[in-house]
């Protein structure tokens, strides 16, 4: 059984966060809002379930959602000068850094949204996170869109409105590979999905994916600092990334 549960974007309910963590530990998939596009998460040791749900090529890596720079460092990730400068400037925010780790190059992101931050903090280690869509499809930006993307028997929009307007603020459905979808809402009573921005003042909510930047040691063996390259331009323009490193 899969369900959508509304969660306060400003004060995430610890009970709901705990429920999500228990599902992750049990090998289940969990839908997570961010300040960019909606995501699907799993514990790193259960990546195969995420690949299957998305129908994704196993050769394509999946990034990690982290609660802080320190949580990424705890995994042995090497930031280098450029990586640390970018993390300090844009985290929390829409930036994914591909860093060298004992397990090989891995992408990490610390989002500017209290719900995924609370989830990663409670989980105690970075969580595998990728966009909520079938491989090659359009990125979902809400839990409803993600649910419909993965649902074999798709409910109507009126089904969602009726269920989410109830006191329980839940929608349940079957035949869905994601056990729980978290949909953020504002304390003011607005039941519409929101994309809160926290951290740096210049950051604003966006429906673009995060910008992905590779910060790896130079491959030619010359010790001249990390090799930095924008792999995917998203919410942060590539020009701004390069300018910030000058």
Short mmCIF file of the C-alpha atoms (twelve columns), coordinates in Angstrom:
data_MODEL
# 
_entry.id   MODEL 
# 
loop_
_atom_site.group_PDB 
_atom_site.id 
_atom_site.type_symbol 
_atom_site.label_atom_id 
_atom_site.label_alt_id 
_atom_site.label_comp_id 
_atom_site.label_asym_id 
_atom_site.label_seq_id 
_atom_site.Cartn_x 
_atom_site.Cartn_y 
_atom_site.Cartn_z 
_atom_site.pdbx_PDB_model_num 
ATOM 1   C CA . UNK A 1   0.000   0.000  0.000   1 
ATOM 2   C CA . UNK A 2   1.320   3.418  -1.000  1 
ATOM 3   C CA . UNK A 3   0.220   6.711  0.530   1 
ATOM 4   C CA . UNK A 4   0.670   10.458 0.279   1 
ATOM 5   C CA . UNK A 5   1.054   12.270 3.603   1 
ATOM 6   C CA . UNK A 6   1.146   16.025 4.004   1 
ATOM 7   C CA . UNK A 7   3.963   17.361 6.160   1 
ATOM 8   C CA . UNK A 8   4.593   20.881 7.436   1 
ATOM 9   C CA . UNK A 9   7.348   22.477 5.329   1 
ATOM 10  C CA . UNK A 10  8.421   24.734 8.196   1 
ATOM 11  C CA . UNK A 11  8.067   22.292 11.129  1 
ATOM 12  C CA . UNK A 12  8.350   18.721 9.825   1 
ATOM 13  C CA . UNK A 13  6.456   16.325 12.100  1 
ATOM 14  C CA . UNK A 14  9.038   14.080 13.856  1 
ATOM 15  C CA . UNK A 15  6.570   11.200 13.778  1 
ATOM 16  C CA . UNK A 16  6.209   11.375 10.000  1 
ATOM 17  C CA . UNK A 17  9.967   11.728 9.580   1 
ATOM 18  C CA . UNK A 18  10.456  8.683  11.821  1 
ATOM 19  C CA . UNK A 19  7.934   6.716  9.753   1 
ATOM 20  C CA . UNK A 20  9.840   7.621  6.571   1 
ATOM 21  C CA . UNK A 21  13.173  6.570  8.130   1 
ATOM 22  C CA . UNK A 22  11.727  3.221  9.219   1 
ATOM 23  C CA . UNK A 23  10.524  2.579  5.681   1 
ATOM 24  C CA . UNK A 24  13.949  3.463  4.265   1 
ATOM 25  C CA . UNK A 25  15.669  1.123  6.718   1 
ATOM 26  C CA . UNK A 26  13.231  -1.618 5.665   1 
ATOM 27  C CA . UNK A 27  14.283  -1.218 2.042   1 
ATOM 28  C CA . UNK A 28  11.259  0.800  0.890   1 
ATOM 29  C CA . UNK A 29  11.182  3.825  -1.422  1 
ATOM 30  C CA . UNK A 30  10.066  7.229  -0.089  1 
ATOM 31  C CA . UNK A 31  9.013   10.320 -2.041  1 
ATOM 32  C CA . UNK A 32  10.674  13.520 -0.824  1 
ATOM 33  C CA . UNK A 33  9.998   17.198 -1.654  1 
ATOM 34  C CA . UNK A 34  12.930  19.539 -2.258  1 
ATOM 35  C CA . UNK A 35  13.236  23.196 -3.235  1 
ATOM 36  C CA . UNK A 36  13.751  22.066 -6.828  1 
ATOM 37  C CA . UNK A 37  12.036  19.007 -8.338  1 
ATOM 38  C CA . UNK A 38  10.386  16.225 -6.330  1 
ATOM 39  C CA . UNK A 39  12.596  13.239 -5.485  1 
ATOM 40  C CA . UNK A 40  12.461  9.525  -4.746  1 
ATOM 41  C CA . UNK A 41  14.776  8.217  -2.021  1 
ATOM 42  C CA . UNK A 42  16.060  4.905  -0.703  1 
ATOM 43  C CA . UNK A 43  18.758  3.631  1.629   1 
ATOM 44  C CA . UNK A 44  22.030  3.354  -0.359  1 
ATOM 45  C CA . UNK A 45  22.136  -0.419 0.121   1 
ATOM 46  C CA . UNK A 46  18.784  -0.772 -1.670  1 
ATOM 47  C CA . UNK A 47  19.644  1.066  -4.889  1 
ATOM 48  C CA . UNK A 48  18.365  -1.775 -7.066  1 
ATOM 49  C CA . UNK A 49  14.786  -0.984 -6.041  1 
ATOM 50  C CA . UNK A 50  15.260  2.619  -7.107  1 
ATOM 51  C CA . UNK A 51  16.700  1.585  -10.470 1 
ATOM 52  C CA . UNK A 52  13.800  -0.791 -11.036 1 
ATOM 53  C CA . UNK A 53  11.130  1.774  -10.131 1 
ATOM 54  C CA . UNK A 54  12.626  4.365  -12.480 1 
ATOM 55  C CA . UNK A 55  13.505  1.822  -15.195 1 
ATOM 56  C CA . UNK A 56  16.941  3.425  -15.140 1 
ATOM 57  C CA . UNK A 57  20.189  2.222  -16.695 1 
ATOM 58  C CA . UNK A 58  22.375  0.754  -13.926 1 
ATOM 59  C CA . UNK A 59  25.337  2.597  -15.395 1 
ATOM 60  C CA . UNK A 60  23.849  5.966  -14.440 1 
ATOM 61  C CA . UNK A 61  24.859  7.007  -10.909 1 
ATOM 62  C CA . UNK A 62  22.420  8.185  -8.249  1 
ATOM 63  C CA . UNK A 63  23.327  11.077 -5.952  1 
ATOM 64  C CA . UNK A 64  23.020  11.237 -2.163  1 
ATOM 65  C CA . UNK A 65  20.840  13.528 -0.068  1 
ATOM 66  C CA . UNK A 66  22.750  14.802 2.968   1 
ATOM 67  C CA . UNK A 67  21.852  16.909 5.982   1 
ATOM 68  C CA . UNK A 68  25.123  18.865 6.060   1 
ATOM 69  C CA . UNK A 69  28.632  19.202 4.697   1 
ATOM 70  C CA . UNK A 70  29.853  17.374 7.808   1 
ATOM 71  C CA . UNK A 71  27.634  14.372 7.043   1 
ATOM 72  C CA . UNK A 72  29.242  14.141 3.599   1 
ATOM 73  C CA . UNK A 73  32.745  14.417 5.090   1 
ATOM 74  C CA . UNK A 74  31.933  11.546 7.466   1 
ATOM 75  C CA . UNK A 75  31.769  9.247  4.428   1 
ATOM 76  C CA . UNK A 76  35.338  10.149 3.509   1 
ATOM 77  C CA . UNK A 77  34.411  12.432 0.607   1 
ATOM 78  C CA . UNK A 78  37.208  14.684 -0.660  1 
ATOM 79  C CA . UNK A 79  35.958  18.200 -1.419  1 
ATOM 80  C CA . UNK A 80  39.181  19.829 -2.541  1 
ATOM 81  C CA . UNK A 81  39.492  23.618 -2.629  1 
ATOM 82  C CA . UNK A 82  36.814  24.191 -5.293  1 
ATOM 83  C CA . UNK A 83  34.339  21.700 -3.878  1 
ATOM 84  C CA . UNK A 84  34.547  23.178 -0.402  1 
ATOM 85  C CA . UNK A 85  34.158  26.722 -1.719  1 
ATOM 86  C CA . UNK A 86  31.055  25.746 -3.698  1 
ATOM 87  C CA . UNK A 87  29.549  23.805 -0.780  1 
ATOM 88  C CA . UNK A 88  30.081  26.695 1.609   1 
ATOM 89  C CA . UNK A 89  28.488  29.119 -0.833  1 
ATOM 90  C CA . UNK A 90  25.535  27.100 -2.153  1 
ATOM 91  C CA . UNK A 91  24.662  24.527 0.522   1 
ATOM 92  C CA . UNK A 92  21.947  24.249 1.531   1 
ATOM 93  C CA . UNK A 93  20.750  24.826 -2.019  1 
ATOM 94  C CA . UNK A 94  20.245  23.453 -5.542  1 
ATOM 95  C CA . UNK A 95  23.805  22.216 -6.090  1 
ATOM 96  C CA . UNK A 96  24.954  18.613 -6.471  1 
ATOM 97  C CA . UNK A 97  28.696  18.085 -6.059  1 
ATOM 98  C CA . UNK A 98  30.342  14.984 -7.535  1 
ATOM 99  C CA . UNK A 99  33.185  14.196 -5.147  1 
ATOM 100 C CA . UNK A 100 35.807  11.502 -4.770  1 
ATOM 101 C CA . UNK A 101 34.944  8.954  -2.040  1 
ATOM 102 C CA . UNK A 102 36.310  5.559  -0.944  1 
ATOM 103 C CA . UNK A 103 33.464  4.036  -2.988  1 
ATOM 104 C CA . UNK A 104 34.318  6.078  -6.092  1 
ATOM 105 C CA . UNK A 105 32.914  9.356  -7.497  1 
ATOM 106 C CA . UNK A 106 29.556  10.152 -5.853  1 
ATOM 107 C CA . UNK A 107 27.153  13.080 -6.118  1 
ATOM 108 C CA . UNK A 108 25.974  14.829 -2.943  1 
ATOM 109 C CA . UNK A 109 23.325  17.466 -2.316  1 
ATOM 110 C CA . UNK A 110 22.207  19.389 0.779   1 
ATOM 111 C CA . UNK A 111 18.825  20.857 -0.227  1 
ATOM 112 C CA . UNK A 112 17.332  24.136 0.985   1 
ATOM 113 C CA . UNK A 113 14.140  22.500 2.281   1 
ATOM 114 C CA . UNK A 114 13.521  21.510 5.899   1 
ATOM 115 C CA . UNK A 115 11.722  18.244 5.122   1 
ATOM 116 C CA . UNK A 116 14.585  16.424 3.315   1 
ATOM 117 C CA . UNK A 117 17.097  17.933 5.744   1 
ATOM 118 C CA . UNK A 118 15.114  16.537 8.682   1 
ATOM 119 C CA . UNK A 119 14.912  13.163 6.944   1 
ATOM 120 C CA . UNK A 120 18.661  12.917 6.271   1 
ATOM 121 C CA . UNK A 121 19.448  14.120 9.784   1 
ATOM 122 C CA . UNK A 122 17.146  11.554 11.397  1 
ATOM 123 C CA . UNK A 123 18.404  8.781  9.104   1 
ATOM 124 C CA . UNK A 124 21.921  9.524  10.315  1 
ATOM 125 C CA . UNK A 125 23.697  9.187  6.971   1 
ATOM 126 C CA . UNK A 126 23.237  10.348 3.368   1 
ATOM 127 C CA . UNK A 127 20.309  8.810  1.480   1 
ATOM 128 C CA . UNK A 128 20.178  7.901  -2.208  1 
ATOM 129 C CA . UNK A 129 17.948  10.453 -3.974  1 
ATOM 130 C CA . UNK A 130 16.978  10.989 -7.601  1 
ATOM 131 C CA . UNK A 131 14.246  12.813 -9.499  1 
ATOM 132 C CA . UNK A 132 10.744  11.341 -9.319  1 
ATOM 133 C CA . UNK A 133 10.091  10.188 -12.863 1 
ATOM 134 C CA . UNK A 134 10.527  7.199  -15.099 1 
ATOM 135 C CA . UNK A 135 13.874  7.323  -16.913 1 
ATOM 136 C CA . UNK A 136 13.710  9.925  -19.670 1 
ATOM 137 C CA . UNK A 137 10.375  11.287 -18.467 1 
ATOM 138 C CA . UNK A 138 9.426   14.727 -17.176 1 
ATOM 139 C CA . UNK A 139 10.515  15.522 -13.616 1 
ATOM 140 C CA . UNK A 140 7.667   15.579 -11.087 1 
ATOM 141 C CA . UNK A 141 7.491   18.652 -8.851  1 
ATOM 142 C CA . UNK A 142 4.787   17.482 -6.424  1 
ATOM 143 C CA . UNK A 143 3.929   14.256 -4.619  1 
ATOM 144 C CA . UNK A 144 0.743   13.962 -6.684  1 
ATOM 145 C CA . UNK A 145 2.686   14.133 -9.955  1 
ATOM 146 C CA . UNK A 146 5.220   11.590 -8.667  1 
ATOM 147 C CA . UNK A 147 2.459   9.261  -7.473  1 
ATOM 148 C CA . UNK A 148 0.767   9.398  -10.864 1 
ATOM 149 C CA . UNK A 149 4.082   8.751  -12.617 1 
ATOM 150 C CA . UNK A 150 4.645   5.482  -10.758 1 
ATOM 151 C CA . UNK A 151 1.040   4.370  -10.282 1 
ATOM 152 C CA . UNK A 152 -0.177  1.546  -12.534 1 
ATOM 153 C CA . UNK A 153 -3.821  2.486  -11.999 1 
ATOM 154 C CA . UNK A 154 -3.866  6.275  -11.953 1 
ATOM 155 C CA . UNK A 155 -6.434  8.092  -9.757  1 
ATOM 156 C CA . UNK A 156 -8.108  11.267 -10.943 1 
ATOM 157 C CA . UNK A 157 -7.251  14.754 -9.716  1 
ATOM 158 C CA . UNK A 158 -10.575 14.852 -7.847  1 
ATOM 159 C CA . UNK A 159 -9.522  11.746 -5.907  1 
ATOM 160 C CA . UNK A 160 -6.490  13.613 -4.591  1 
ATOM 161 C CA . UNK A 161 -8.378  16.799 -3.774  1 
ATOM 162 C CA . UNK A 162 -11.023 14.917 -1.837  1 
ATOM 163 C CA . UNK A 163 -8.552  12.847 0.163   1 
ATOM 164 C CA . UNK A 164 -6.052  15.620 0.920   1 
ATOM 165 C CA . UNK A 165 -8.788  17.968 2.114   1 
ATOM 166 C CA . UNK A 166 -9.701  15.533 4.886   1 
ATOM 167 C CA . UNK A 167 -8.384  15.826 8.435   1 
ATOM 168 C CA . UNK A 168 -6.012  12.916 7.822   1 
ATOM 169 C CA . UNK A 169 -4.513  14.688 4.799   1 
ATOM 170 C CA . UNK A 170 -3.601  11.312 3.298   1 
ATOM 171 C CA . UNK A 171 -4.190  9.528  0.035   1 
ATOM 172 C CA . UNK A 172 -3.770  5.768  -0.235  1 
ATOM 173 C CA . UNK A 173 -3.322  3.721  -3.357  1 
ATOM 174 C CA . UNK A 174 -2.088  0.300  -4.391  1 
ATOM 175 C CA . UNK A 175 0.259   -1.009 -7.091  1 
ATOM 176 C CA . UNK A 176 2.850   1.699  -6.511  1 
ATOM 177 C CA . UNK A 177 6.554   0.951  -5.873  1 
ATOM 178 C CA . UNK A 178 6.939   3.958  -3.543  1 
ATOM 179 C CA . UNK A 179 5.677   3.243  -0.029  1 
ATOM 180 C CA . UNK A 180 5.288   6.839  1.147   1 
ATOM 181 C CA . UNK A 181 5.149   10.231 -0.554  1 
ATOM 182 C CA . UNK A 182 5.725   13.323 1.581   1 
ATOM 183 C CA . UNK A 183 3.917   16.443 0.343   1 
ATOM 184 C CA . UNK A 184 4.955   19.679 2.034   1 
ATOM 185 C CA . UNK A 185 2.460   22.361 3.013   1 
ATOM 186 C CA . UNK A 186 2.597   25.687 4.824   1 
ATOM 187 C CA . UNK A 187 1.643   26.147 8.466   1 
ATOM 188 C CA . UNK A 188 -0.636  29.019 7.393   1 
ATOM 189 C CA . UNK A 189 -3.123  26.412 6.201   1 
ATOM 190 C CA . UNK A 190 -2.267  26.461 2.518   1 
ATOM 191 C CA . UNK A 191 -2.680  22.840 1.424   1 
ATOM 192 C CA . UNK A 192 -0.933  23.413 -1.899  1 
ATOM 193 C CA . UNK A 193 2.595   22.005 -2.296  1 
ATOM 194 C CA . UNK A 194 5.243   24.595 -1.462  1 
ATOM 195 C CA . UNK A 195 8.942   24.950 -2.176  1 
ATOM 196 C CA . UNK A 196 10.429  26.809 0.823   1 
ATOM 197 C CA . UNK A 197 13.922  28.218 0.509   1 
ATOM 198 C CA . UNK A 198 16.222  28.303 3.522   1 
ATOM 199 C CA . UNK A 199 19.850  29.193 4.062   1 
ATOM 200 C CA . UNK A 200 21.384  31.692 1.667   1 
ATOM 201 C CA . UNK A 201 19.274  34.818 1.093   1 
ATOM 202 C CA . UNK A 202 19.850  34.811 -2.657  1 
ATOM 203 C CA . UNK A 203 18.273  31.389 -3.117  1 
ATOM 204 C CA . UNK A 204 14.696  31.220 -4.371  1 
ATOM 205 C CA . UNK A 205 12.331  28.334 -4.979  1 
ATOM 206 C CA . UNK A 206 12.616  26.781 -8.412  1 
ATOM 207 C CA . UNK A 207 11.284  23.871 -10.418 1 
ATOM 208 C CA . UNK A 208 14.597  23.396 -12.220 1 
ATOM 209 C CA . UNK A 209 16.769  20.457 -11.107 1 
ATOM 210 C CA . UNK A 210 19.965  21.071 -9.178  1 
ATOM 211 C CA . UNK A 211 23.116  22.077 -11.009 1 
ATOM 212 C CA . UNK A 212 25.630  19.201 -11.013 1 
ATOM 213 C CA . UNK A 213 29.321  20.062 -10.665 1 
ATOM 214 C CA . UNK A 214 32.191  17.583 -10.762 1 
ATOM 215 C CA . UNK A 215 35.035  18.318 -8.330  1 
ATOM 216 C CA . UNK A 216 37.449  15.410 -8.740  1 
ATOM 217 C CA . UNK A 217 41.260  15.107 -8.570  1 
ATOM 218 C CA . UNK A 218 42.954  15.700 -11.906 1 
ATOM 219 C CA . UNK A 219 43.125  12.463 -13.864 1 
ATOM 220 C CA . UNK A 220 46.623  12.992 -15.265 1 
ATOM 221 C CA . UNK A 221 48.333  12.418 -11.929 1 
ATOM 222 C CA . UNK A 222 49.622  15.987 -11.648 1 
ATOM 223 C CA . UNK A 223 48.908  17.396 -8.185  1 
ATOM 224 C CA . UNK A 224 47.385  20.701 -9.210  1 
ATOM 225 C CA . UNK A 225 44.090  20.657 -7.328  1 
ATOM 226 C CA . UNK A 226 40.682  19.276 -8.273  1 
ATOM 227 C CA . UNK A 227 39.249  19.223 -11.761 1 
ATOM 228 C CA . UNK A 228 36.014  21.241 -11.669 1 
ATOM 229 C CA . UNK A 229 33.411  20.987 -14.403 1 
ATOM 230 C CA . UNK A 230 29.676  21.673 -14.671 1 
ATOM 231 C CA . UNK A 231 28.074  18.398 -15.770 1 
ATOM 232 C CA . UNK A 232 24.488  19.667 -15.820 1 
ATOM 233 C CA . UNK A 233 23.248  23.231 -15.683 1 
ATOM 234 C CA . UNK A 234 20.159  23.609 -13.528 1 
ATOM 235 C CA . UNK A 235 18.926  26.093 -10.940 1 
ATOM 236 C CA . UNK A 236 22.380  27.698 -10.660 1 
ATOM 237 C CA . UNK A 237 23.778  28.962 -14.001 1 
ATOM 238 C CA . UNK A 238 27.085  27.421 -15.107 1 
ATOM 239 C CA . UNK A 239 28.478  30.908 -15.634 1 
ATOM 240 C CA . UNK A 240 27.818  31.729 -11.981 1 
ATOM 241 C CA . UNK A 241 29.540  28.538 -10.824 1 
ATOM 242 C CA . UNK A 242 32.702  29.278 -12.783 1 
ATOM 243 C CA . UNK A 243 32.690  32.958 -11.794 1 
ATOM 244 C CA . UNK A 244 32.496  32.063 -8.112  1 
ATOM 245 C CA . UNK A 245 35.756  30.091 -8.413  1 
ATOM 246 C CA . UNK A 246 37.797  32.888 -9.992  1 
# 
